[in-house]
Amino acid sequence: MENRIRRLLLLCGILFISTGIYRKEVGTVFIKAINICLECIGVG
């Protein structure tokens, strides 16, 4: 049962990542990640 849950979560993660790549949202995610990092360390 536990293995089924792990596999299901893994497949969901792969599906969501693939959907984001297909919709060309990779650049948006990187920009948001950079902004969050800069705000956390106080540079931005």
C-alpha distance matrix in Angstrom:
0.0 3.8 5.4 5.2 6.6 8.9 10.0 10.7 12.6 14.4 15.5 16.7 18.6 20.2 21.1 22.8 24.6 25.8 27.1 29.0 30.5 31.5 33.2 35.0 33.9 33.6 37.1 36.6 33.6 35.6 38.6 36.6 35.0 38.6 40.0 37.4 38.0 41.7 41.6 39.6 42.0 45.0 46.6 46.3
3.8 0.0 3.8 5.4 5.2 6.4 8.7 9.9 10.8 12.4 14.3 15.4 16.7 18.5 20.0 21.3 22.7 24.4 25.8 27.3 28.8 30.2 31.8 33.4 32.0 31.4 34.8 34.3 31.1 32.9 35.9 33.9 32.1 35.5 37.0 34.3 34.8 38.5 38.5 36.2 38.6 41.6 43.3 43.2
5.4 3.8 0.0 3.8 5.4 5.1 6.1 8.5 9.9 10.4 12.2 14.1 15.3 16.4 18.1 20.0 21.0 22.3 24.1 25.8 26.9 28.2 30.2 31.6 30.7 29.9 33.4 33.3 30.1 31.8 35.0 33.4 31.5 34.9 36.7 34.2 34.5 38.3 38.6 36.5 38.7 41.8 43.1 43.0
5.2 5.4 3.8 0.0 3.8 5.4 5.1 6.0 8.6 9.8 10.5 12.2 14.2 15.3 16.2 18.3 19.9 20.8 22.3 24.3 25.7 26.5 28.4 30.3 29.4 29.1 32.7 32.4 29.5 31.6 34.7 33.0 31.5 35.0 36.6 34.4 35.0 38.7 38.9 37.1 39.5 42.5 43.7 43.3
6.6 5.2 5.4 3.8 0.0 3.8 5.4 5.1 6.1 8.5 9.8 10.5 12.2 14.2 15.1 16.5 18.3 19.8 20.9 22.6 24.3 25.5 26.9 28.7 27.5 27.2 30.7 30.1 27.1 29.2 32.2 30.2 28.8 32.3 33.7 31.3 32.1 35.8 35.7 33.9 36.5 39.4 40.8 40.3
8.9 6.4 5.1 5.4 3.8 0.0 3.8 5.4 5.2 6.1 8.6 9.9 10.5 12.3 14.1 15.4 16.5 18.2 19.9 21.2 22.6 24.1 25.8 27.2 25.9 25.2 28.6 28.4 25.2 27.0 30.1 28.4 26.6 30.0 31.7 29.4 29.8 33.6 33.8 31.9 34.2 37.3 38.5 38.2
10.0 8.7 6.1 5.1 5.4 3.8 0.0 3.8 5.5 5.0 6.1 8.5 9.8 10.5 12.1 14.2 15.3 16.2 18.1 20.0 21.0 22.1 24.2 25.7 25.0 24.4 28.0 28.0 25.1 27.0 30.2 28.9 27.3 30.7 32.6 30.6 31.1 34.8 35.3 33.7 36.0 38.9 39.9 39.4
10.7 9.9 8.5 6.0 5.1 5.4 3.8 0.0 3.8 5.4 5.1 6.1 8.6 9.9 10.4 12.3 14.2 15.2 16.3 18.4 20.0 20.8 22.5 24.4 23.6 23.5 27.1 26.7 24.1 26.4 29.3 27.7 26.6 30.2 31.8 29.8 30.7 34.3 34.5 33.2 35.8 38.5 39.5 38.7
12.6 10.8 9.9 8.6 6.1 5.2 5.5 3.8 0.0 3.8 5.4 5.0 6.1 8.6 9.7 10.5 12.2 14.1 15.2 16.6 18.4 19.8 21.1 22.7 21.4 21.1 24.6 24.0 21.1 23.3 26.3 24.5 23.2 26.8 28.3 26.2 27.1 30.7 30.9 29.4 32.0 34.8 35.9 35.1
14.4 12.4 10.4 9.8 8.5 6.1 5.0 5.4 3.8 0.0 3.8 5.4 5.1 6.2 8.5 10.0 10.6 12.2 14.2 15.5 16.6 18.2 20.0 21.2 20.3 19.5 23.1 23.1 20.2 22.0 25.3 24.0 22.4 25.8 27.8 25.9 26.5 30.1 30.7 29.3 31.6 34.5 35.3 34.7
15.5 14.3 12.2 10.5 9.8 8.6 6.1 5.1 5.4 3.8 0.0 3.8 5.4 5.1 6.0 8.6 9.9 10.4 12.1 14.3 15.3 16.1 18.2 19.9 19.5 19.2 23.0 23.0 20.5 22.7 25.8 24.8 23.7 27.1 29.0 27.5 28.4 31.8 32.5 31.5 33.9 36.5 37.1 36.2
16.7 15.4 14.1 12.2 10.5 9.9 8.5 6.1 5.0 5.4 3.8 0.0 3.8 5.5 5.0 6.2 8.6 9.8 10.5 12.4 14.3 15.1 16.5 18.5 17.5 17.8 21.4 20.9 18.4 21.0 23.9 22.4 21.7 25.3 26.8 25.2 26.5 29.9 30.2 29.4 32.0 34.5 35.2 34.1
18.6 16.7 15.3 14.2 12.2 10.5 9.8 8.6 6.1 5.1 5.4 3.8 0.0 3.8 5.4 5.2 6.1 8.5 9.8 10.7 12.4 14.1 15.5 16.7 15.4 15.0 18.6 18.3 15.5 17.8 20.8 19.5 18.5 22.0 23.7 22.1 23.1 26.6 27.1 26.2 28.7 31.3 31.9 30.9
20.2 18.5 16.4 15.3 14.2 12.3 10.5 9.9 8.6 6.2 5.1 5.5 3.8 0.0 3.8 5.5 5.2 6.0 8.5 10.0 10.5 12.0 14.2 15.3 14.9 14.3 18.1 18.4 16.1 18.0 21.3 20.6 19.6 22.8 24.9 23.8 24.6 27.9 28.9 28.2 30.5 33.0 33.2 32.2
21.1 20.0 18.1 16.2 15.1 14.1 12.1 10.4 9.7 8.5 6.0 5.0 5.4 3.8 0.0 3.8 5.5 5.2 6.1 8.7 10.0 10.4 12.3 14.3 14.1 14.5 18.2 18.2 16.4 18.9 21.8 21.0 20.7 24.0 25.7 24.8 26.1 29.2 30.0 29.6 32.1 34.4 34.6 33.2
22.8 21.3 20.0 18.3 16.5 15.4 14.2 12.3 10.5 10.0 8.6 6.2 5.2 5.5 3.8 0.0 3.8 5.4 5.0 6.3 8.7 9.8 10.6 12.4 11.4 12.0 15.6 15.1 13.1 16.0 18.6 17.5 17.5 20.9 22.3 21.4 23.0 26.0 26.5 26.4 29.0 31.1 31.4 29.8
24.6 22.7 21.0 19.9 18.3 16.5 15.3 14.2 12.2 10.6 9.9 8.6 6.1 5.2 5.5 3.8 0.0 3.8 5.4 5.2 6.3 8.6 10.0 10.7 9.8 9.4 13.1 13.3 11.2 13.4 16.5 16.0 15.5 18.6 20.5 19.9 21.1 24.1 25.1 24.9 27.2 29.4 29.4 28.0
25.8 24.4 22.3 20.8 19.8 18.2 16.2 15.2 14.1 12.2 10.4 9.8 8.5 6.0 5.2 5.4 3.8 0.0 3.8 5.4 5.1 6.1 8.6 9.8 10.3 10.3 14.1 14.8 13.5 15.6 18.5 18.5 18.4 21.2 23.2 23.0 24.2 27.0 28.2 28.3 30.4 32.5 32.2 30.7
27.1 25.8 24.1 22.3 20.9 19.9 18.1 16.3 15.2 14.2 12.1 10.5 9.8 8.5 6.1 5.0 5.4 3.8 0.0 3.8 5.5 5.0 6.2 8.6 8.9 10.3 13.8 13.8 13.0 15.8 18.1 17.9 18.5 21.4 22.9 22.8 24.5 27.0 27.9 28.3 30.8 32.5 32.3 30.4
29.0 27.3 25.8 24.3 22.6 21.2 20.0 18.4 16.6 15.5 14.3 12.4 10.7 10.0 8.7 6.3 5.2 5.4 3.8 0.0 3.8 5.4 5.1 6.2 5.4 6.8 10.2 10.0 9.3 12.1 14.3 14.2 14.9 17.7 19.1 19.3 21.0 23.4 24.3 25.0 27.4 29.0 28.6 26.7
30.5 28.8 26.9 25.7 24.3 22.6 21.0 20.0 18.4 16.6 15.3 14.3 12.4 10.5 10.0 8.7 6.3 5.1 5.5 3.8 0.0 3.8 5.4 5.0 6.0 6.0 9.5 10.7 10.3 12.1 14.7 15.5 15.8 18.1 20.1 20.7 21.9 24.1 25.6 26.3 28.3 30.0 29.2 27.4
31.5 30.2 28.2 26.5 25.5 24.1 22.1 20.8 19.8 18.2 16.1 15.1 14.1 12.0 10.4 9.8 8.6 6.1 5.0 5.4 3.8 0.0 3.8 5.4 7.8 9.1 12.0 13.0 13.3 15.4 17.5 18.3 19.2 21.4 23.1 23.8 25.3 27.4 28.7 29.6 31.7 33.2 32.4 30.4
33.2 31.8 30.2 28.4 26.9 25.8 24.2 22.5 21.1 20.0 18.2 16.5 15.5 14.2 12.3 10.6 10.0 8.6 6.2 5.1 5.4 3.8 0.0 3.8 5.6 8.4 10.6 10.7 11.7 14.3 15.7 16.3 17.8 20.0 21.2 22.1 24.0 25.8 26.8 28.1 30.3 31.5 30.7 28.4
35.0 33.4 31.6 30.3 28.7 27.2 25.7 24.4 22.7 21.2 19.9 18.5 16.7 15.3 14.3 12.4 10.7 9.8 8.6 6.2 5.0 5.4 3.8 0.0 3.8 5.6 7.3 8.4 9.8 11.6 13.0 14.3 15.7 17.4 18.9 20.2 21.8 23.4 24.8 26.2 28.1 29.2 28.1 25.9
33.9 32.0 30.7 29.4 27.5 25.9 25.0 23.6 21.4 20.3 19.5 17.5 15.4 14.9 14.1 11.4 9.8 10.3 8.9 5.4 6.0 7.8 5.6 3.8 0.0 3.8 5.5 5.3 6.3 8.8 10.1 10.8 12.4 14.5 15.6 16.7 18.5 20.2 21.4 22.7 24.9 26.0 25.1 22.9
33.6 31.4 29.9 29.1 27.2 25.2 24.4 23.5 21.1 19.5 19.2 17.8 15.0 14.3 14.5 12.0 9.4 10.3 10.3 6.8 6.0 9.1 8.4 5.6 3.8 0.0 3.8 5.5 5.2 6.3 8.7 10.1 10.6 12.4 14.4 15.5 16.6 18.5 20.2 21.2 23.0 24.4 23.4 21.6
37.1 34.8 33.4 32.7 30.7 28.6 28.0 27.1 24.6 23.1 23.0 21.4 18.6 18.1 18.2 15.6 13.1 14.1 13.8 10.2 9.5 12.0 10.6 7.3 5.5 3.8 0.0 3.8 5.4 5.1 6.2 8.6 9.8 10.6 12.4 14.3 15.4 16.5 18.4 20.0 21.5 22.5 21.1 19.0
36.6 34.3 33.3 32.4 30.1 28.4 28.0 26.7 24.0 23.1 23.0 20.9 18.3 18.4 18.2 15.1 13.3 14.8 13.8 10.0 10.7 13.0 10.7 8.4 5.3 5.5 3.8 0.0 3.8 5.5 5.2 6.2 8.6 10.0 10.7 12.3 14.3 15.5 16.6 18.4 20.4 21.1 20.2 17.7
33.6 31.1 30.1 29.5 27.1 25.2 25.1 24.1 21.1 20.2 20.5 18.4 15.5 16.1 16.4 13.1 11.2 13.5 13.0 9.3 10.3 13.3 11.7 9.8 6.3 5.2 5.4 3.8 0.0 3.8 5.5 5.2 6.1 8.6 9.9 10.6 12.3 14.3 15.4 16.5 18.6 19.9 19.4 17.4
35.6 32.9 31.8 31.6 29.2 27.0 27.0 26.4 23.3 22.0 22.7 21.0 17.8 18.0 18.9 16.0 13.4 15.6 15.8 12.1 12.1 15.4 14.3 11.6 8.8 6.3 5.1 5.5 3.8 0.0 3.8 5.5 5.0 6.1 8.6 9.9 10.5 12.2 14.2 15.3 16.8 18.2 17.1 15.6
38.6 35.9 35.0 34.7 32.2 30.1 30.2 29.3 26.3 25.3 25.8 23.9 20.8 21.3 21.8 18.6 16.5 18.5 18.1 14.3 14.7 17.5 15.7 13.0 10.1 8.7 6.2 5.2 5.5 3.8 0.0 3.8 5.4 5.2 6.2 8.7 10.0 10.6 12.3 14.3 15.8 16.5 15.2 13.0
36.6 33.9 33.4 33.0 30.2 28.4 28.9 27.7 24.5 24.0 24.8 22.4 19.5 20.6 21.0 17.5 16.0 18.5 17.9 14.2 15.5 18.3 16.3 14.3 10.8 10.1 8.6 6.2 5.2 5.5 3.8 0.0 3.8 5.4 5.1 6.1 8.6 9.9 10.6 12.3 14.5 15.3 14.9 12.6
35.0 32.1 31.5 31.5 28.8 26.6 27.3 26.6 23.2 22.4 23.7 21.7 18.5 19.6 20.7 17.5 15.5 18.4 18.5 14.9 15.8 19.2 17.8 15.7 12.4 10.6 9.8 8.6 6.1 5.0 5.4 3.8 0.0 3.8 5.5 5.2 6.2 8.6 9.9 10.6 12.6 14.2 13.9 12.6
38.6 35.5 34.9 35.0 32.3 30.0 30.7 30.2 26.8 25.8 27.1 25.3 22.0 22.8 24.0 20.9 18.6 21.2 21.4 17.7 18.1 21.4 20.0 17.4 14.5 12.4 10.6 10.0 8.6 6.1 5.2 5.4 3.8 0.0 3.8 5.5 5.1 6.1 8.6 9.9 10.9 12.2 11.1 9.8
40.0 37.0 36.7 36.6 33.7 31.7 32.6 31.8 28.3 27.8 29.0 26.8 23.7 24.9 25.7 22.3 20.5 23.2 22.9 19.1 20.1 23.1 21.2 18.9 15.6 14.4 12.4 10.7 9.9 8.6 6.2 5.1 5.5 3.8 0.0 3.8 5.5 5.2 6.1 8.6 10.3 10.5 9.8 7.6
37.4 34.3 34.2 34.4 31.3 29.4 30.6 29.8 26.2 25.9 27.5 25.2 22.1 23.8 24.8 21.4 19.9 23.0 22.8 19.3 20.7 23.8 22.1 20.2 16.7 15.5 14.3 12.3 10.6 9.9 8.7 6.1 5.2 5.5 3.8 0.0 3.8 5.5 5.2 6.2 8.8 9.9 10.5 9.1
38.0 34.8 34.5 35.0 32.1 29.8 31.1 30.7 27.1 26.5 28.4 26.5 23.1 24.6 26.1 23.0 21.1 24.2 24.5 21.0 21.9 25.3 24.0 21.8 18.5 16.6 15.4 14.3 12.3 10.5 10.0 8.6 6.2 5.1 5.5 3.8 0.0 3.8 5.4 5.1 6.4 8.5 8.8 8.7
41.7 38.5 38.3 38.7 35.8 33.6 34.8 34.3 30.7 30.1 31.8 29.9 26.6 27.9 29.2 26.0 24.1 27.0 27.0 23.4 24.1 27.4 25.8 23.4 20.2 18.5 16.5 15.5 14.3 12.2 10.6 9.9 8.6 6.1 5.2 5.5 3.8 0.0 3.8 5.5 5.5 6.0 5.4 5.0
41.6 38.5 38.6 38.9 35.7 33.8 35.3 34.5 30.9 30.7 32.5 30.2 27.1 28.9 30.0 26.5 25.1 28.2 27.9 24.3 25.6 28.7 26.8 24.8 21.4 20.2 18.4 16.6 15.4 14.2 12.3 10.6 9.9 8.6 6.1 5.2 5.4 3.8 0.0 3.8 5.6 5.0 6.4 5.4
39.6 36.2 36.5 37.1 33.9 31.9 33.7 33.2 29.4 29.3 31.5 29.4 26.2 28.2 29.6 26.4 24.9 28.3 28.3 25.0 26.3 29.6 28.1 26.2 22.7 21.2 20.0 18.4 16.5 15.3 14.3 12.3 10.6 9.9 8.6 6.2 5.1 5.5 3.8 0.0 3.8 5.5 8.0 8.5
42.0 38.6 38.7 39.5 36.5 34.2 36.0 35.8 32.0 31.6 33.9 32.0 28.7 30.5 32.1 29.0 27.2 30.4 30.8 27.4 28.3 31.7 30.3 28.1 24.9 23.0 21.5 20.4 18.6 16.8 15.8 14.5 12.6 10.9 10.3 8.8 6.4 5.5 5.6 3.8 0.0 3.8 5.8 8.0
45.0 41.6 41.8 42.5 39.4 37.3 38.9 38.5 34.8 34.5 36.5 34.5 31.3 33.0 34.4 31.1 29.4 32.5 32.5 29.0 30.0 33.2 31.5 29.2 26.0 24.4 22.5 21.1 19.9 18.2 16.5 15.3 14.2 12.2 10.5 9.9 8.5 6.0 5.0 5.5 3.8 0.0 3.8 5.7
46.6 43.3 43.1 43.7 40.8 38.5 39.9 39.5 35.9 35.3 37.1 35.2 31.9 33.2 34.6 31.4 29.4 32.2 32.3 28.6 29.2 32.4 30.7 28.1 25.1 23.4 21.1 20.2 19.4 17.1 15.2 14.9 13.9 11.1 9.8 10.5 8.8 5.4 6.4 8.0 5.8 3.8 0.0 3.8
46.3 43.2 43.0 43.3 40.3 38.2 39.4 38.7 35.1 34.7 36.2 34.1 30.9 32.2 33.2 29.8 28.0 30.7 30.4 26.7 27.4 30.4 28.4 25.9 22.9 21.6 19.0 17.7 17.4 15.6 13.0 12.6 12.6 9.8 7.6 9.1 8.7 5.0 5.4 8.5 8.0 5.7 3.8 0.0
